[in-house]
């Protein structure tokens, strides 16, 4: 299993007790929608499968997990701070009516200062945020898609209005 075939859901924060129980912090928004039979831990750049024997989700974006073959605190400690992934095939399908930031691909970006920048060519999904890529004056401009920068989304006209930080566009185009 390769990282590009998976999506990130969170990381192991700590061990609990002596019998190998682990706490997983979810950075995925809706952990209750995930199928958690087998998870993959990123260990030195390789995804290692762990079969979930039992788990209990908490209200604070965490869950307590037992994995097969991790039956002692010493084995569990080796997984602390490891990133956890699931195969893309297990990613829940969004509601048809649910609009997500990845749906902005192809939208035309209008900046408050520079006007029309161009169309969003790509959207990269990182654990902390989404990054949009726009071609402007033959250069690629990258900016985060977050509430601080997005002014308005017009789904009908496929227009994204943004207020990019001072100096960001100039950084890319050298103006």
Backbone torsions as a table, in degrees:
resi	resn	phi	psi	omega
1	UNK	NA	130.7	179.7
2	UNK	-105.4	154.2	-178.6
3	UNK	-58.3	-37.7	-179.0
4	UNK	-68.5	-13.0	176.9
5	UNK	-93.5	7.3	-174.5
6	UNK	-131.0	170.4	172.3
7	UNK	-130.3	146.2	-174.7
8	UNK	-78.4	134.9	177.4
9	UNK	-118.3	-22.3	-178.9
10	UNK	161.5	-160.9	-178.5
11	UNK	-146.7	159.2	178.8
12	UNK	-78.7	125.0	-177.5
13	UNK	-93.8	-37.9	-176.5
14	UNK	-167.5	168.7	173.2
15	UNK	-91.2	160.3	176.7
16	UNK	-135.6	121.0	179.0
17	UNK	73.8	-168.3	-175.3
18	UNK	-105.6	-5.8	-172.8
19	UNK	-99.0	18.5	174.2
20	UNK	92.0	9.5	178.8
21	UNK	-70.9	140.4	-178.2
22	UNK	-126.1	149.5	173.7
23	UNK	-105.1	129.1	178.6
24	UNK	-110.2	128.3	174.5
25	UNK	-94.7	123.3	-178.8
26	UNK	-88.7	125.0	169.2
27	UNK	-97.6	-8.3	172.8
28	UNK	-75.1	133.8	-171.0
29	UNK	-62.0	-37.9	-174.9
30	UNK	-126.9	76.2	-176.3
31	UNK	-60.3	-25.7	-179.2
32	UNK	-66.9	-16.7	178.9
33	UNK	-87.3	-6.9	-176.0
34	UNK	-85.1	147.4	172.2
35	UNK	-93.5	113.3	-171.5
36	UNK	-112.1	62.3	177.6
37	UNK	-91.7	-44.2	178.0
38	UNK	-134.4	128.8	176.1
39	UNK	-117.8	161.7	-179.1
40	UNK	-120.4	126.5	178.6
41	UNK	-99.7	134.8	177.3
42	UNK	-82.6	104.6	179.4
43	UNK	-117.9	109.1	-178.7
44	UNK	53.6	42.9	176.2
45	UNK	82.9	-0.5	177.9
46	UNK	-114.5	140.7	178.7
47	UNK	-90.2	116.6	-178.1
48	UNK	-105.9	126.1	-179.2
49	UNK	-75.5	142.2	173.0
50	UNK	-130.4	126.8	-179.5
51	UNK	-88.0	126.7	-176.6
52	UNK	-81.8	119.5	177.1
53	UNK	-87.3	-34.8	173.7
54	UNK	-163.3	157.6	176.3
55	UNK	-157.2	159.6	176.5
56	UNK	-139.9	120.3	179.2
57	UNK	-79.8	142.3	177.8
58	UNK	-104.3	172.8	-179.7
59	UNK	-82.0	-7.9	-172.4
60	UNK	-108.5	36.8	179.5
61	UNK	67.0	21.3	176.9
62	UNK	-124.0	167.4	174.5
63	UNK	-149.0	149.8	177.0
64	UNK	-103.6	128.0	-171.2
65	UNK	-124.7	146.1	165.2
66	UNK	-118.2	130.4	175.5
67	UNK	-107.3	146.4	172.3
68	UNK	-57.3	144.1	177.2
69	UNK	69.1	2.4	172.8
70	UNK	-114.3	86.6	-170.8
71	UNK	-117.2	13.8	-178.5
72	UNK	-149.1	150.3	-177.7
73	UNK	-57.2	-35.2	-179.2
74	UNK	-63.3	-40.2	177.1
75	UNK	-69.3	-38.0	-178.3
76	UNK	-67.7	-38.7	-178.0
77	UNK	-58.7	-29.9	-179.8
78	UNK	-67.7	-16.8	-178.7
79	UNK	-97.4	-8.1	-179.1
80	UNK	-62.8	136.7	-178.1
81	UNK	71.6	10.3	176.8
82	UNK	-85.7	139.4	177.0
83	UNK	-76.0	144.2	-176.6
84	UNK	-118.3	136.0	-176.8
85	UNK	-128.8	160.6	170.8
86	UNK	-126.7	153.5	176.5
87	UNK	-62.7	146.2	178.4
88	UNK	-56.1	-31.3	180.0
89	UNK	-62.9	-18.2	-179.1
90	UNK	-98.3	0.9	-178.4
91	UNK	-72.1	126.9	-179.9
92	UNK	-60.9	139.4	177.5
93	UNK	-74.6	132.0	177.3
94	UNK	-70.5	155.2	174.5
95	UNK	-58.2	142.3	177.6
96	UNK	-57.0	-37.6	-177.1
97	UNK	-81.3	-11.3	-176.1
98	UNK	-83.6	120.2	-179.3
99	UNK	-92.4	127.2	179.1
100	UNK	-117.4	166.2	-179.7
101	UNK	-61.4	-30.1	178.8
102	UNK	-67.5	-20.0	177.3
103	UNK	-70.9	-8.6	-179.2
104	UNK	-77.1	-9.1	178.9
105	UNK	-59.0	128.7	-177.9
106	UNK	95.8	-14.1	177.9
107	UNK	-70.2	150.5	176.2
108	UNK	-89.3	130.7	-177.5
109	UNK	-96.1	129.5	174.9
110	UNK	-118.1	119.7	177.9
111	UNK	-95.7	147.3	-178.6
112	UNK	-57.2	-41.9	-175.9
113	UNK	-90.2	-43.9	-171.8
114	UNK	-95.2	-7.2	-178.5
115	UNK	76.5	-144.9	-177.0
116	UNK	-70.7	123.2	179.6
117	UNK	-95.6	-36.0	-177.0
118	UNK	141.7	-173.1	-178.7
119	UNK	-91.1	148.3	175.9
120	UNK	-72.7	115.8	-177.5
121	UNK	-85.7	-33.2	-174.4
122	UNK	-152.6	151.3	172.9
123	UNK	-130.3	121.4	179.0
124	UNK	-99.1	135.4	-179.5
125	UNK	-104.8	115.6	176.7
126	UNK	-111.7	161.5	-178.5
127	UNK	-54.5	-38.2	-175.6
128	UNK	-91.5	-24.1	-173.6
129	UNK	-166.5	171.1	173.7
130	UNK	-103.2	142.8	179.0
131	UNK	-121.2	128.4	177.6
132	UNK	-96.8	145.1	177.4
133	UNK	-119.3	124.5	-178.8
134	UNK	-126.7	140.4	174.3
135	UNK	-92.5	119.4	-179.1
136	UNK	-135.7	123.9	-178.3
137	UNK	51.3	46.1	177.2
138	UNK	62.4	20.1	176.1
139	UNK	-125.6	149.2	175.2
140	UNK	-87.3	128.2	176.2
141	UNK	-110.6	133.0	177.5
142	UNK	-117.3	137.1	177.0
143	UNK	-149.8	150.6	-179.9
144	UNK	-72.9	146.0	174.5
145	UNK	-97.8	98.6	178.4
146	UNK	-144.1	167.8	-175.5
147	UNK	-60.8	-27.2	-179.1
148	UNK	-69.0	-31.8	-175.2
149	UNK	-100.5	-27.3	-177.6
150	UNK	-81.0	122.8	179.1
151	UNK	-92.0	-45.2	-176.4
152	UNK	-158.4	145.6	173.9
153	UNK	-120.9	117.3	177.2
154	UNK	-104.5	98.0	-175.9
155	UNK	-66.0	-35.8	-178.1
156	UNK	-66.1	-48.5	-178.0
157	UNK	-86.8	-4.8	-178.3
158	UNK	57.1	50.6	179.3
159	UNK	-122.0	133.8	175.1
160	UNK	-113.7	116.8	177.6
161	UNK	-97.5	129.1	-177.6
162	UNK	-130.7	162.4	172.1
163	UNK	-126.5	88.8	-175.5
164	UNK	-73.0	150.1	-179.1
165	UNK	-60.8	148.4	177.8
166	UNK	-52.7	126.4	174.3
167	UNK	92.8	-11.9	-176.5
168	UNK	-66.1	-50.2	-178.8
169	UNK	-65.0	-41.8	179.8
170	UNK	-61.4	-33.7	178.8
171	UNK	-58.9	-38.5	-178.1
172	UNK	-83.6	-38.6	-174.4
173	UNK	-101.6	-4.5	174.5
174	UNK	68.8	36.3	178.2
175	UNK	-92.2	NA	NA
